[in-house]
């Protein structure tokens, strides 16, 4: 187990993608399944596969917030690429992204996910090379 601060110091999430979100309000747990860029980590071993899946489980969740207009985006089968993950001034973990729409005149897609939790646990699910 680690704190949100320890999680942000140990895991660099830029260009990783949220694959699945599971929230259990009754048990106050939130699990993000993330297609993770192992190769971007300071602790990466170059003899192992570069990418893979991890499960990030937040326990004792006191805040899980997102914009309603992007709910269908982050709760769908469409990957939601993380541009940044950082702590805000209140100690909330913020995941956010900008998805640029190069092919049409429509607006770019911005999404923000805020989490406040007592503990975080990361479980490696699998590794592979793309």
VMD Tcl script that draws the C-alpha trace (Angstrom):
set ca {
  {0.00 0.00 0.00}
  {1.08 3.54 -0.64}
  {-0.33 7.05 -0.34}
  {-1.43 9.14 -3.32}
  {1.81 11.13 -3.00}
  {3.92 7.97 -3.11}
  {1.94 6.68 -6.09}
  {2.57 9.86 -8.10}
  {6.28 9.79 -7.27}
  {6.68 6.13 -8.29}
  {4.43 5.87 -11.39}
  {4.65 8.08 -14.48}
  {1.32 7.74 -16.30}
  {1.73 9.99 -19.35}
  {0.61 8.14 -22.52}
  {-0.85 5.25 -20.52}
  {-4.57 4.63 -21.09}
  {-7.47 3.90 -18.77}
  {-9.05 0.69 -20.05}
  {-11.68 0.12 -17.38}
  {-13.10 1.84 -14.30}
  {-14.81 -0.09 -11.51}
  {-16.26 1.89 -8.59}
  {-17.76 0.27 -5.51}
  {-19.35 3.08 -3.47}
  {-20.45 0.73 -0.70}
  {-16.92 -0.54 -0.03}
  {-15.30 2.79 -0.98}
  {-12.97 1.21 -3.54}
  {-12.11 2.30 -7.06}
  {-10.05 0.23 -9.50}
  {-8.59 1.58 -12.72}
  {-7.26 -0.96 -15.20}
  {-4.55 0.88 -17.11}
  {-2.66 -0.01 -20.26}
  {0.66 1.02 -18.80}
  {3.93 2.19 -20.34}
  {6.48 0.26 -18.29}
  {9.25 1.56 -20.55}
  {8.66 5.14 -19.34}
  {9.35 4.31 -15.68}
  {12.66 5.14 -14.01}
  {12.70 1.62 -12.55}
  {12.05 -0.14 -15.91}
  {14.17 -3.22 -16.68}
  {15.01 -3.14 -20.42}
  {15.06 -6.93 -20.60}
  {11.28 -7.11 -19.97}
  {8.32 -6.21 -22.22}
  {7.68 -2.50 -22.65}
  {3.92 -2.32 -22.09}
  {1.24 -4.10 -20.12}
  {-1.78 -3.88 -17.89}
  {-1.86 -2.80 -14.28}
  {-4.74 -2.51 -11.82}
  {-4.61 0.57 -9.61}
  {-6.91 0.11 -6.62}
  {-7.80 3.05 -4.42}
  {-9.11 2.26 -0.94}
  {-11.18 4.37 1.44}
  {-12.23 6.61 -1.44}
  {-13.73 9.88 -0.20}
  {-13.93 11.59 -3.61}
  {-14.55 10.16 -7.09}
  {-15.56 12.93 -9.45}
  {-15.72 13.41 -13.19}
  {-17.57 15.59 -15.66}
  {-20.94 14.08 -16.59}
  {-20.51 14.98 -20.24}
  {-17.51 12.65 -20.55}
  {-18.94 9.74 -18.57}
  {-19.74 7.82 -21.74}
  {-16.15 8.36 -22.87}
  {-14.38 7.15 -19.72}
  {-16.82 4.32 -19.01}
  {-16.76 2.92 -22.54}
  {-14.51 0.51 -24.40}
  {-12.66 3.45 -25.94}
  {-9.22 3.96 -24.42}
  {-8.86 7.21 -22.49}
  {-5.26 8.29 -22.74}
  {-3.76 9.98 -19.70}
  {-1.86 13.16 -20.43}
  {-1.08 13.99 -16.82}
  {-1.65 12.75 -13.30}
  {-0.89 15.03 -10.40}
  {-2.06 16.11 -6.96}
  {-4.05 19.32 -6.71}
  {-3.77 21.82 -3.83}
  {-6.29 19.78 -1.77}
  {-4.40 16.49 -2.11}
  {-6.80 15.08 -4.71}
  {-5.30 12.97 -7.47}
  {-6.26 14.37 -10.86}
  {-6.04 12.38 -14.08}
  {-6.64 14.47 -17.15}
  {-6.27 14.36 -20.89}
  {-6.81 16.28 -24.06}
  {-7.75 14.31 -27.13}
  {-7.19 16.42 -30.20}
  {-9.63 16.11 -33.06}
  {-7.47 16.57 -36.17}
  {-9.96 15.21 -38.70}
  {-12.88 17.58 -38.35}
  {-14.01 20.94 -37.09}
  {-15.42 19.45 -33.88}
  {-14.06 20.40 -30.54}
  {-11.21 18.59 -28.87}
  {-12.21 16.26 -26.03}
  {-11.05 17.20 -22.54}
  {-11.65 14.96 -19.57}
  {-10.79 15.14 -15.89}
  {-11.07 12.49 -13.20}
  {-10.52 13.41 -9.52}
  {-9.85 10.90 -6.76}
  {-9.21 11.24 -3.04}
  {-8.29 8.02 -1.26}
  {-6.37 6.91 1.82}
  {-4.35 4.17 0.09}
  {-3.37 2.96 -3.35}
  {-2.28 -0.51 -4.42}
  {-0.83 -1.35 -7.83}
  {-1.02 -4.89 -9.21}
  {0.72 -5.92 -12.41}
  {-1.68 -7.94 -14.55}
  {0.41 -8.71 -17.64}
  {3.25 -7.46 -19.82}
  {3.64 -7.44 -23.58}
  {5.39 -5.61 -26.42}
  {3.23 -3.66 -28.84}
}
mol new
graphics top color blue
foreach p $ca { graphics top sphere $p radius 0.5 }
foreach p [lrange $ca 0 end-1] q [lrange $ca 1 end] { graphics top cylinder $p $q radius 0.2 }
display resetview
